[in-house]
Amino acid sequence: MSKFGELIDDKLPLLLVFYNENEDISSSIHPVLKDVAAAMGDSGKVIKIDTEKNNKLSDALRVRVLPTLMIYKLGEMVWRQSGEQDANTLISLMQDHID
């Protein structure tokens, strides 16, 4: 968990995506995330977290529906949504949190 604290304590917006590789809905978000990462470049980060491999973190953040997306900035969650999102929406949300 301490690594998680270091990860989210950044001035750049960080998009966390909780998914499960074995679910079709979760795996369909990967191309969207590539587009978001490409559009953000060095002004934001996108990190995928497999709930099967990180169940303690998933439980701690009360992830129940997959995919669940969260944006963190300076250690605080500034946005959270469950379900699929399109790349343009995610890019816009991330850009809203750039200084």
HULIN-V773182 format. One record per residue. RES is the residue in three letters. OMEGA is omega in whole degrees, 0 to 359 (999 if undefined). NEAR is the number of other C-alpha atoms within 12 Angstrom. D_LAST is the distance of its C-alpha to the last C-alpha in Angstrom with 1 decimal. Layout:
res:RES omega:OMEGA near:NEAR d_last:D_LAST
res:RES omega:OMEGA near:NEAR d_last:D_LAST
This chain:
res:MET omega:180 near:15 d_last:26.7
res:SER omega:176 near:10 d_last:25.4
res:LYS omega:178 near:10 d_last:24.0
res:PHE omega:178 near:22 d_last:22.2
res:GLY omega:178 near:16 d_last:20.6
res:GLU omega:182 near:16 d_last:19.5
res:LEU omega:185 near:24 d_last:18.2
res:ILE omega:183 near:28 d_last:15.9
res:ASP omega:183 near:19 d_last:14.8
res:ASP omega:179 near:24 d_last:11.9
res:LYS omega:176 near:22 d_last:8.2
res:LEU omega:176 near:27 d_last:8.2
res:PRO omega:182 near:38 d_last:9.4
res:LEU omega:176 near:43 d_last:13.2
res:LEU omega:175 near:41 d_last:15.7
res:LEU omega:180 near:39 d_last:19.1
res:VAL omega:177 near:42 d_last:22.1
res:PHE omega:184 near:42 d_last:25.4
res:TYR omega:174 near:36 d_last:28.4
res:ASN omega:184 near:28 d_last:32.0
res:GLU omega:184 near:21 d_last:33.4
res:ASN omega:180 near:14 d_last:36.7
res:GLU omega:181 near:17 d_last:35.5
res:ASP omega:182 near:14 d_last:35.4
res:ILE omega:180 near:20 d_last:32.6
res:SER omega:184 near:29 d_last:30.3
res:SER omega:180 near:23 d_last:31.2
res:SER omega:181 near:21 d_last:30.5
res:ILE omega:184 near:29 d_last:26.8
res:HIS omega:178 near:28 d_last:26.6
res:PRO omega:178 near:17 d_last:26.6
res:VAL omega:181 near:24 d_last:23.7
res:LEU omega:176 near:35 d_last:21.6
res:LYS omega:178 near:24 d_last:22.5
res:ASP omega:179 near:20 d_last:21.3
res:VAL omega:180 near:33 d_last:17.9
res:ALA omega:180 near:28 d_last:17.6
res:ALA omega:181 near:18 d_last:18.8
res:ALA omega:182 near:22 d_last:16.4
res:MET omega:181 near:28 d_last:13.3
res:GLY omega:182 near:18 d_last:14.8
res:ASP omega:183 near:17 d_last:12.9
res:SER omega:178 near:24 d_last:9.4
res:GLY omega:181 near:33 d_last:11.0
res:LYS omega:175 near:35 d_last:14.4
res:VAL omega:181 near:35 d_last:17.3
res:ILE omega:177 near:26 d_last:20.1
res:LYS omega:180 near:32 d_last:23.5
res:ILE omega:178 near:29 d_last:25.6
res:ASP omega:183 near:26 d_last:29.3
res:THR omega:178 near:29 d_last:30.6
res:GLU omega:182 near:18 d_last:34.0
res:LYS omega:184 near:15 d_last:32.9
res:ASN omega:186 near:20 d_last:30.4
res:ASN omega:177 near:19 d_last:32.3
res:LYS omega:178 near:16 d_last:31.6
res:LEU omega:179 near:22 d_last:27.9
res:SER omega:178 near:29 d_last:28.5
res:ASP omega:181 near:16 d_last:30.8
res:ALA omega:180 near:13 d_last:28.6
res:LEU omega:177 near:22 d_last:25.8
res:ARG omega:177 near:18 d_last:28.6
res:VAL omega:182 near:29 d_last:28.2
res:ARG omega:182 near:20 d_last:31.2
res:VAL omega:180 near:23 d_last:30.5
res:LEU omega:352 near:32 d_last:29.5
res:PRO omega:171 near:34 d_last:27.2
res:THR omega:182 near:32 d_last:24.7
res:LEU omega:179 near:39 d_last:21.0
res:MET omega:172 near:37 d_last:18.2
res:ILE omega:177 near:40 d_last:14.5
res:TYR omega:172 near:34 d_last:13.5
res:LYS omega:181 near:31 d_last:10.4
res:LEU omega:176 near:20 d_last:11.4
res:GLY omega:181 near:21 d_last:15.0
res:GLU omega:174 near:23 d_last:14.9
res:MET omega:182 near:22 d_last:15.9
res:VAL omega:179 near:22 d_last:13.8
res:TRP omega:178 near:22 d_last:16.1
res:ARG omega:180 near:27 d_last:19.6
res:GLN omega:174 near:24 d_last:22.2
res:SER omega:180 near:22 d_last:25.5
res:GLY omega:184 near:22 d_last:27.1
res:GLU omega:176 near:27 d_last:26.3
res:GLN omega:177 near:28 d_last:23.3
res:ASP omega:184 near:20 d_last:23.0
res:ALA omega:183 near:24 d_last:20.6
res:ASN omega:178 near:19 d_last:19.2
res:THR omega:181 near:19 d_last:18.4
res:LEU omega:179 near:36 d_last:16.7
res:ILE omega:179 near:31 d_last:14.6
res:SER omega:178 near:20 d_last:13.6
res:LEU omega:179 near:28 d_last:12.8
res:MET omega:181 near:37 d_last:10.7
res:GLN omega:177 near:26 d_last:8.7
res:ASP omega:184 near:21 d_last:8.4
res:HIS omega:174 near:27 d_last:6.4
res:ILE omega:179 near:23 d_last:3.8
res:ASP omega:999 near:13 d_last:0.0
